[in-house]
């Protein structure tokens, strides 16, 4: 639940900041008349994310066990790729996000401004699709439905409230540190999702080595214990891990985390000032 809360909080806060920047700039340009188009784009993005979640949840019913595992494993790997890209994308572009969105709005407001629907849809839809994929992968990995969805919903709700407070200038947070800490944790979570995806493909018979265990600590960490459930729900830890799962986990986590830490250390040297400005999207345009 904690991991899903963080995913919902991070992705929701990204979307909330984007919407806040879009609204503030449109109002600054004196085009409040097109705000309804902006909200149409946001609504469509949310609808697409919910539809994707429903398709992932119910689309595999009726398929064989092997087919379900093959789909689950493949989508877990795709979800890992999406989240990894999102983490590094946010580190690279968050400092210039406002300028990029302003440029997109300037182009979209030519004529009747219907292009603003597409701008809002694309800006928010990316986070929605990533969230749907990752939450679904977490549901598959843990075998639980209620807690992951509840955690994500609480995270998104907290993000909406926090985004509104930031927009109103009532709260200031260091977004650079927030995205750095949350990004590091998400890389750890993504490594577990990737490992579980490999396990699914092994159970589907697509990858070998299902019975070749690297370790089995089920006696020390029972899967049905509270701490086993906690480890499974946060970092997708499996007490019985195959050699292929372990190799894939290490091959992903070690270089990805090293690259991430290097990017975090290098970032503040060139982009510390814009990061502070990003914490107050309303006042930055005054």
Buried (B, 14 or more C-beta within 10 A) or exposed (E): BBBBBBBBBBBBBBBBBBBBBBBBBBEBBEBEEBBEBBBBBBBBBBEBBEEBBEEBBEEBEEEEEEEBBBBBBBBBBBBBEBBBEBBBEBBEEBBEBBEEBBEBBEEBBEEEBBBBBBBBBEBBBBBBBBBBBBBBBBBBBBEBEEBBBBBBBBBBBBBBEBBBBBBEBEBEBBBBEBBBBBBBBBBBBBBBBBBBBBBBBBBBEBBEBBEEEBEEEBEEBEBEEEEBBBBBBBBBBBBBBBEBBBBBBEEBBEEBBEEBEEBBEEBEEEBEEBBBEBBBBBEBBE
